[in-house]
Amino acid sequence: MSPRAALISLASTLLLAACSGKPPAPQAETKPARVATPWDDMKKDEQRAKDVQKTVDQQAAEQRKQLEAAEQ
């Protein structure tokens, strides 16, 4: 067998071996990393303000109940 024929035979064998395997498993799609926006800090501040307002409202309601209880 000539060197050229041996090389063609080897290349054909490698090609068939490479193509005969299972197809690769599909990769799970990954979510892109979340990118920070200029509004993120504003949203955090807004939520913090809502939390403070909620606390103030609760304290005011407790004071009203205490005043009503003291008046009776």
Secondary structure, DSSP 8 states (H G I E B T S, - for coil): --HHHHHHHHHHHHHHHHHSS----------------THHHHHHHHHHHHHHHHHHHHHHHHHHHHHHHHH-
